[in-house]
Amino acid sequence: MSSSKKSTNVSLTTLQQIKQQGEKFACLTAYDACFASILSEAGVEVLLVGDSLGMVLQGHDSTLPVTMEDMIYHTQCVKRGNKGALVMSDLPFMSYSSETQTLENAAALMRAGAHMVKLEGGAWIANTTKLLAERGIPVCAHMGLTPQSVNRIGGFHVQGRDTGQAQLIIEEAHLLQDAGANILLLECVPKSLAKTITDILEIPVIGIGAGPETTGQIMVLHDVLGVSPITPKFVKNFLIESSNGIPGAIEAYVKAVKTKAFPAQEHSFN
């Protein structure tokens, strides 16, 4: 895959068409201009300015300390380096707890260069999603394992393994789509549940630790490059086999996602 495969002006319409055609798209986290350029040139369709920067860049043990100022700064950096991918930015912990705060913070991320915002939660973010959608701000709803709720859920565990919890996730996914979410992100759920939700929703579903059947796959950049201090089950180091350094590793990741070679069985939860 060469730079001719770079992501050119990817929009929500692009991602919706990929879903309708039964194809796949690749997403990675990006936190600076240099990597934003490399990733978008390699064909990554979605760059996530993730609050994961709290762990991989700032050295915290969770995403909770990340501030709006951090997110705005890194979104601005990614915007400058991006070569046509869609930029999604996280609303960090407690930055969408009131209507006024939600609108001000989402607007700040959009002004900084985001094309859409991502927020974590289930049914309780339906009103927030509707609020943003009505004001022209695209939303990705993040369900399953939600790192901002790590203290409430008692750690980083697979979600939706029992029937009741799985059914609740399905119902809340429908609710968030109806509220105006443009994309759903599922983290650490059984691959069968992710497939069910991907099949029944009209909007694209992005997975991380959710098996190969979602429309898109998202990974933390540092995991793809094998430099993260922790390596969850769903992670694969693409740099180790690359003959072209980091660009080659990113191209290999994009190709593996699009051909459904990644994630494989060993990266999925049953």
C-alpha positions as CSV (number, residue, x, y, z in Angstrom):
1,M,0.0,0.0,0.0
2,S,1.5,3.3,-1.0
3,S,0.8,6.9,-0.2
4,S,-1.7,6.9,-3.1
5,K,-3.9,5.0,-0.6
6,K,-4.0,8.0,1.7
7,S,-7.3,9.0,3.3
8,T,-8.7,11.9,1.2
9,N,-11.3,14.1,2.8
10,V,-12.9,11.2,4.8
11,S,-16.4,12.2,6.1
12,L,-19.2,10.5,7.9
13,T,-20.8,9.9,4.5
14,T,-17.6,8.0,3.5
15,L,-17.8,5.8,6.6
16,Q,-21.5,5.2,6.0
17,Q,-20.8,4.1,2.5
18,I,-18.1,1.7,3.7
19,K,-20.6,0.1,6.0
20,Q,-23.3,-0.2,3.3
21,Q,-20.8,-1.8,1.0
22,G,-19.8,-4.4,3.7
23,E,-16.3,-3.2,3.8
24,K,-14.0,-2.1,6.7
25,F,-12.2,1.0,7.7
26,A,-9.2,1.6,10.0
27,C,-8.9,4.0,12.9
28,L,-5.9,4.8,15.1
29,T,-5.2,7.3,17.9
30,A,-3.1,10.3,17.1
31,Y,-1.8,13.0,19.4
32,D,0.6,15.1,17.3
33,A,1.1,16.5,13.8
34,C,3.9,14.1,12.8
35,F,2.0,10.9,13.4
36,A,-1.3,12.4,12.1
37,S,0.5,12.9,8.8
38,I,2.0,9.4,8.7
39,L,-1.3,7.7,9.7
40,S,-3.5,9.6,7.2
41,E,-0.9,9.1,4.4
42,A,-1.0,5.3,5.2
43,G,-4.7,5.1,4.6
44,V,-6.1,5.4,8.2
45,E,-9.6,6.8,7.7
46,V,-10.2,8.0,11.3
47,L,-7.7,9.7,13.7
48,L,-8.9,9.6,17.3
49,V,-7.4,12.2,19.5
50,G,-8.1,10.0,22.5
51,D,-8.0,10.8,26.2
52,S,-5.8,7.7,26.2
53,L,-3.1,10.3,25.9
54,G,-3.3,10.5,29.7
55,M,-1.8,7.1,30.0
56,V,0.5,6.8,26.9
57,L,1.8,10.4,26.8
58,Q,1.3,11.7,30.4
59,G,2.1,8.6,32.3
60,H,-1.1,8.5,34.4
61,D,-2.7,5.2,35.4
62,S,-6.1,6.1,33.9
63,T,-7.7,8.7,31.6
64,L,-9.3,10.7,34.4
65,P,-6.7,13.4,34.8
66,V,-6.9,14.5,31.2
67,T,-8.3,18.1,30.9
68,M,-10.1,20.0,28.1
69,E,-7.0,22.1,27.6
70,D,-5.0,18.9,26.9
71,M,-7.6,17.7,24.4
72,I,-7.8,21.1,22.6
73,Y,-4.0,21.3,22.3
74,H,-3.6,17.8,20.9
75,T,-6.6,18.2,18.6
76,Q,-4.9,21.4,17.2
77,C,-1.7,19.4,16.7
78,V,-3.4,16.6,14.9
79,K,-5.4,19.0,12.6
80,R,-2.1,20.5,11.4
81,G,-0.6,17.2,10.3
82,N,-3.7,15.5,9.0
83,K,-3.9,14.7,5.3
84,G,-7.6,14.0,4.8
85,A,-8.6,11.6,7.6
86,L,-11.7,12.3,9.8
87,V,-10.6,13.6,13.2
88,M,-12.5,12.5,16.2
89,S,-11.8,14.0,19.7
90,D,-12.7,12.7,23.1
91,L,-14.7,14.8,25.5
92,P,-12.6,14.0,28.7
93,F,-13.8,13.0,32.1
94,M,-16.6,15.2,33.6
95,S,-16.5,17.6,30.6
96,Y,-20.1,16.9,29.6
97,S,-21.9,16.8,32.9
98,S,-24.2,19.7,32.2
99,E,-25.9,21.1,29.1
100,T,-23.9,24.3,29.0
101,Q,-20.6,22.6,29.7
102,T,-21.2,20.0,27.0
103,L,-22.0,22.5,24.3
104,E,-19.0,24.8,25.2
105,N,-16.5,21.9,25.4
106,A,-17.8,20.2,22.2
107,A,-17.6,23.5,20.4
108,A,-14.1,24.1,21.6
109,L,-13.0,20.7,20.2
110,M,-14.7,21.4,16.9
111,R,-13.0,24.8,16.6
112,A,-9.6,23.1,17.4
113,G,-10.1,20.9,14.3
114,A,-12.2,17.9,15.3
115,H,-14.8,16.7,12.9
116,M,-16.8,14.9,15.6
117,V,-16.6,14.3,19.3
118,K,-16.7,11.0,21.3
119,L,-18.3,10.5,24.7
120,E,-18.6,7.5,26.9
121,G,-21.7,6.0,28.3
122,G,-25.0,4.2,27.7
123,A,-28.6,5.4,28.0
124,W,-27.6,8.3,30.3
125,I,-25.8,10.1,27.4
126,A,-28.8,9.9,25.1
127,N,-30.0,13.4,25.9
128,T,-26.4,14.7,25.6
129,T,-26.1,13.0,22.2
130,K,-29.4,14.5,21.1
131,L,-28.3,18.0,22.3
132,L,-25.1,17.8,20.3
133,A,-26.7,16.3,17.2
134,E,-29.4,19.0,17.1
135,R,-26.7,21.6,17.0
136,G,-24.7,20.0,14.1
137,I,-22.0,18.4,16.2
138,P,-21.4,14.7,15.1
139,V,-21.2,12.2,17.9
140,C,-19.5,8.9,18.5
141,A,-21.0,7.1,21.4
142,H,-18.5,4.8,23.3
143,M,-20.0,1.8,25.0
144,G,-18.9,-1.5,26.6
145,L,-15.7,-0.9,28.6
146,T,-15.7,2.8,29.3
147,P,-12.3,3.9,30.7
148,Q,-13.7,7.1,32.3
149,S,-15.9,4.8,34.5
150,V,-13.1,2.5,35.5
151,N,-13.6,3.2,39.2
152,R,-17.3,2.5,39.1
153,I,-17.0,-0.8,37.0
154,G,-14.1,-2.0,39.1
155,G,-11.3,-2.2,36.6
156,F,-10.7,-3.0,33.0
157,H,-13.0,-6.0,32.4
158,V,-14.9,-7.4,29.4
159,Q,-18.5,-6.1,29.3
160,G,-21.7,-7.9,28.1
161,R,-20.7,-11.5,28.8
162,D,-24.0,-12.4,30.5
163,T,-27.3,-12.3,28.7
164,G,-28.9,-9.5,30.7
165,Q,-25.9,-7.2,30.3
166,A,-25.6,-8.0,26.6
167,Q,-29.3,-7.3,26.0
168,L,-29.0,-3.9,27.9
169,I,-26.0,-3.0,25.7
170,I,-28.1,-3.8,22.5
171,E,-31.0,-1.7,23.8
172,E,-28.8,1.2,24.7
173,A,-27.0,1.1,21.3
174,H,-30.4,1.5,19.6
175,L,-31.3,4.3,21.9
176,L,-28.1,6.2,21.2
177,Q,-28.5,5.7,17.4
178,D,-32.1,7.1,17.7
179,A,-30.7,10.0,19.8
180,G,-28.5,11.0,16.8
181,A,-25.2,9.2,17.3
182,N,-23.4,8.9,14.0
183,I,-21.0,6.2,15.1
184,L,-20.9,3.6,17.9
185,L,-17.7,2.5,19.5
186,L,-17.7,-0.9,21.3
187,E,-14.7,-1.7,23.6
188,C,-14.0,-5.1,25.1
189,V,-17.2,-6.9,24.4
190,P,-17.7,-10.5,23.1
191,K,-17.3,-10.7,19.3
192,S,-20.8,-12.3,18.9
193,L,-22.4,-9.3,20.7
194,A,-20.4,-6.8,18.6
195,K,-21.5,-8.6,15.4
196,T,-25.2,-8.5,16.5
197,I,-25.0,-4.8,17.2
198,T,-23.1,-4.1,13.9
199,D,-25.8,-6.0,12.0
200,I,-28.8,-4.3,13.6
201,L,-27.6,-0.7,13.6
202,E,-27.7,1.5,10.5
203,I,-24.7,3.5,11.7
204,P,-21.1,2.3,11.5
205,V,-19.7,0.4,14.6
206,I,-16.1,0.7,15.5
207,G,-14.6,-2.0,17.7
208,I,-11.6,-2.4,20.0
209,G,-11.4,-5.8,21.6
210,A,-14.7,-6.5,19.9
211,G,-13.8,-9.0,17.2
212,P,-13.5,-8.7,13.4
213,E,-17.2,-8.1,12.4
214,T,-17.5,-4.4,13.3
215,T,-17.3,-1.9,10.5
216,G,-14.2,-0.3,11.8
217,Q,-11.3,-1.1,14.1
218,I,-9.6,1.3,16.5
219,M,-6.3,0.8,18.2
220,V,-4.0,2.9,20.4
221,L,-1.0,3.9,18.2
222,H,1.5,2.9,20.9
223,D,-0.1,-0.6,20.9
224,V,0.3,-1.0,17.2
225,L,3.9,0.0,17.5
226,G,4.6,-2.3,20.5
227,V,5.7,0.4,22.8
228,S,2.8,0.4,25.4
229,P,3.7,-0.6,28.9
230,I,0.7,-3.0,29.0
231,T,-0.4,-5.3,26.2
232,P,-4.1,-6.3,26.4
233,K,-5.3,-9.5,24.7
234,F,-6.7,-7.5,21.7
235,V,-3.4,-5.8,20.9
236,K,-1.0,-6.7,18.0
237,N,2.4,-5.3,17.4
238,F,2.6,-4.5,13.7
239,L,6.1,-2.9,13.9
240,I,7.9,-6.1,14.6
241,E,7.3,-7.5,11.1
242,S,7.6,-4.2,9.2
243,S,10.4,-3.9,6.6
244,N,9.6,-0.1,6.3
245,G,9.6,1.0,9.9
246,I,6.6,2.9,11.4
247,P,5.0,3.8,8.0
248,G,5.1,0.1,7.0
249,A,3.6,-1.0,10.3
250,I,0.7,1.4,9.9
251,E,0.1,0.3,6.3
252,A,0.2,-3.3,7.5
253,Y,-2.4,-2.5,10.2
254,V,-4.7,-0.8,7.6
255,K,-4.4,-3.7,5.2
256,A,-5.1,-6.3,8.0
257,V,-8.2,-4.5,9.1
258,K,-9.6,-4.1,5.6
259,T,-8.9,-7.8,4.7
260,K,-10.3,-9.0,8.1
261,A,-7.0,-10.6,9.0
262,F,-7.0,-8.4,12.2
263,P,-8.4,-8.9,14.7
264,A,-8.0,-12.7,14.7
265,Q,-9.5,-15.2,17.1
266,E,-6.6,-14.6,19.6
267,H,-7.5,-10.9,19.8
268,S,-11.2,-11.5,20.4
269,F,-13.4,-12.3,23.4
270,N,-16.0,-15.1,23.3
